[in-house]
């Protein structure tokens, strides 16, 4: 069972013969995050809003951050144990303030969900504005590094924790004919960052992993799901399960990686895509 402090328990030692020692099986507590402190970026809509709700329901205290403070405040009024903080993840000072808020309010950080994301408008690479490319990289990749590094300073020596990066199926495959060079580059880079941070920080009890969603209806994909039906038909035709994902279908992956259920898992990506990447 997870300690009341919210810290991560060390694995049960094996016997000299290599056979695991007997220990109570606590399935109920396997995905328990009660009393742990989480930070979720991009929390004003879509995946982020859902992740805040799931972590709160599972017992965590959540610092929810995004640029739209009114939405965060509405979320906090509805969901218990949520602290809204306005933050632009492309601003290092804002990210430092998010970490400071979590530590000042709750004394520690146990979980970070790097969810905030930005997508470029679909266009051919030769026509894409270099400034737009850099802006996507800043949010989707650079900000994940900055927030993770700030949070890790508190996790190191403080019992460890879990960092969950929200990647994409386009961390593994291109998006053409839905041309998005910067989005694809940033999400590929995020997988590399996940592996490297996992290697550097696992000795301190910090696990870094990622979730790669397929196509879900969110603000980021609204253009594809609204208006003409061609975008949604393309998604359904190219997804082996012949449908887009339901946002609740990410709940299990999130709790798996945020909780002790994955305490021997580092640098991995849980792909939740209806089969998109195995075509």
Secondary structure, DSSP 8 states (H G I E B T S, - for coil): ---TT--------B-TTS-B------TTTTT--TT-EEEEESTTSHHHHHHHHHHHHTT-EEEEEES-HHHHHHHHHHSTTEEEEE--TT-HHHHHHHHHHHHHHHS---EEEE-------S--GGGS-HHHHHHHHIIIIIHHHHHHHHHHHHHTTTT-EEEEEE--GGGTS--TTS--HHHHHHHHHHHHHHHHHHHHHGGGTEEEEEEEE--B-SGGGHHHHSSSTHHHHHHHHHSTTSS-B-GGGGHHHHHHHHSGGGTT--S-EEEESTTGGG-
